[in-house]
């Protein structure tokens, strides 16, 4: 049985990462006959967005780890941080938001 693949990537969402022309795109795509969720920074070059070579595999790995019982705090500590302790990329930022939301819900219970 063959898996269906995508002829072209499908953009699910995108948002600006910086005011300097960097955007983050979340897309469904096929690479080497495998369907992927591609979360990647794109840079503005000559007025057009161009993908960087490296995506955020951490976003996918983080999702799988959470689904299989890995504690949220463990994932948050494992991701790269800036010198001030703030999130250095979208996966860490999303986990920080989840952590904050979880703490707010627990405080109201």
HELIX and SHEET records of a PDB file:
HELIX    1   1 UNK A   57  UNK A   67  1                                  11    
HELIX    2   2 UNK A   72  UNK A   78  1                                   7    
HELIX    3   3 UNK A   90  UNK A  108  1                                  19    
SHEET    1   A 4 UNK A  10  UNK A  16  0                                        
SHEET    2   A 4 UNK A  22  UNK A  31 -1                                        
SHEET    3   A 4 UNK A  34  UNK A  45 -1                                        
SHEET    4   A 4 UNK A  48  UNK A  55 -1                                        
END                                                                             
